Amino acid sequence: MKNAYFVSASIACGKSSFIKIANELGFKSLSADTISNDILQNNAALLAELFSLNLDKECKIDKKILANLIFNDKEAKEKLENFMHPKIREELFEKMQILEQKGRIFFVEIPLFFESDFYKNLGKSVLIYAPKNLSLQRLMQRDGLNKEEALKRIEAQMDIEKKREMADFVIENTGSYEEFRQNCVKFIKSLKE
């Protein structure tokens, strides 16, 4: 797909902020996280049974409880991924084909892009880069996690430096939000030229 740009990073590096900026500039985007959440909640009863979880008052899965489970239990993580990933890929691919037909650049936010071979060769990769220690601080602050919990989540993903080597494009997110925004706008404008 010549118009697809896959946006990835490690946790708490700025993927969602990039997507928001691209949307403000008039570009379409897709989010694997949004699709994943829809699939998760549409299958809440089945997943609750599969993982012995309780549903909340609205018959939904508490994502914090599920996250705690999968970041502490490799078998549970693998079981969830085997259930979710094929469904996410199918829906995402269908939506990508629709956007590709429009002939305009679009962005696809995929947190685990570099960890999966499925999306390679479907478009260019864009890494939102922040060093591990900075994403650790941001994650602890954003999600109210202690250092140990935050490190488990970061270390569950491929190292950011390895992702940097694999990426077609890298956008730095090491300073203020305004600096990051400028980096994003500059990159996006370069694609239009």
C-alpha angles and dihedrals in degrees: 000000000000096000099048122104115184113213117204142153140148119286115295096013100115110269093137092045090054091050091049090052092048090050090050088054090055102261124136120235143183127209124210087198093057092047090046092052092050091050091045094053094041088056096037098124093049093046092046088056093044093052099030092244130151120235120229125242091280091052092252132131116253100237093203092057091046092048091050089051097049095043089054101038119052093192092053090048092052092046091051093046091050089053099042108033099065090049093047093048093049095051094041093050092051091052092045091055090054092051093044090057090060090066096227131116113265135177130230117199109213117165094195098040095127093044092057128063092200097087099039115115091019093098145323122305124232118194120202100211131208121149117254095254091053094047088048091056092045093048093049090049097042098046101027092240127153118240094262094051093046093049091052090057095046093046091049086072131063113278112272092230091057090049088052091057091051099046124104090211132018125202115194119228102177102116138038125333090251091055090049091049090052090050090051095048091048091051095046092048089051089059092055093055 
